[in-house]
Amino acid sequence: MQKPPAMPASALLGGKIAVGASWIFGLAALALAPAGSTLHSTGFWLTVFLAGSHAVELLVYGPFLKAARATGSDYLQVFLFGIFHSSGMKSAD
């Protein structure tokens, strides 16, 4: 049975804050900055990077998520925060 990597609770919280702030910054820059500006481009590429890298994590860690009987909420959490900063999933015995 596959198990998630061990991470201390402080790393999970700190990582969620950092990744969440990155999403907020990227989406805000994309939505609020004038098109063509450096800030707008930065927001676009940051959002693309976060979405792309976390989508790849969903593919790579799919067997773990399935073994852990992940719910839709778990999949959304992995997409938003990445597998290493997700919490609450327990491996089924």
C-alpha positions in Angstrom: 0.0 0.0 0.0 1.4 3.4 -0.9 1.7 6.0 1.8 2.1 9.8 1.6 5.4 11.3 2.4 5.8 12.2 6.0 5.6 16.0 6.5 5.5 17.9 9.8 2.2 19.9 10.4 4.1 23.2 10.3 5.4 22.4 6.8 1.8 21.6 5.6 0.5 24.9 7.0 3.4 27.0 5.8 3.2 25.4 2.4 -0.5 25.9 2.1 -0.1 29.5 3.0 2.7 30.0 0.4 0.9 28.2 -2.4 -2.4 29.8 -1.6 -0.8 33.2 -1.6 0.8 32.4 -5.0 -2.6 31.5 -6.4 -4.1 34.7 -5.1 -1.3 36.8 -6.4 -1.3 35.1 -9.8 -5.0 35.3 -10.3 -5.2 38.9 -9.0 -2.4 40.0 -11.3 -4.0 38.3 -14.2 -7.4 39.9 -13.5 -6.5 43.3 -12.3 -3.3 44.3 -14.1 -3.5 46.0 -17.6 -3.2 43.5 -20.4 0.4 43.4 -21.8 2.0 44.7 -18.6 4.8 42.8 -16.9 2.5 42.2 -13.8 -0.2 40.7 -16.0 2.3 38.4 -17.8 3.7 37.3 -14.4 0.2 36.5 -13.2 -0.6 34.6 -16.3 2.6 32.4 -16.2 2.4 31.9 -12.4 -1.2 30.6 -12.8 -0.2 28.4 -15.8 2.7 27.0 -13.8 0.6 26.3 -10.7 -2.2 24.7 -12.7 0.2 22.7 -14.9 2.4 21.4 -12.1 -0.5 20.4 -9.9 -2.3 18.7 -12.8 0.9 16.6 -13.3 0.9 15.8 -9.6 -2.7 14.5 -10.0 -1.5 12.2 -12.7 1.7 11.0 -11.0 0.1 10.5 -7.6 -3.2 9.1 -9.0 -2.5 5.6 -7.7 -2.0 6.9 -4.2 -5.1 9.0 -4.3 -7.1 6.0 -5.5 -5.6 3.7 -2.8 -6.4 6.4 -0.2 -10.0 6.4 -1.5 -9.7 10.1 -2.2 -12.9 12.2 -2.4 -13.6 15.0 -4.9 -12.5 17.4 -2.1 -9.1 15.6 -1.8 -8.5 15.9 -5.5 -9.4 19.6 -5.4 -7.0 20.1 -2.5 -4.2 18.3 -4.4 -4.9 20.5 -7.5 -4.8 23.7 -5.4 -2.0 23.0 -3.0 -0.1 20.1 -4.5 0.3 16.6 -3.0 2.9 17.6 -0.4 0.8 20.3 1.1 -2.5 18.3 1.1 -3.7 16.8 4.3 -6.5 14.7 5.6 -6.2 11.7 3.3 -5.7 8.4 5.0 -4.5 5.2 3.3 -7.1 2.4 3.3 -5.9 -0.8 4.9 
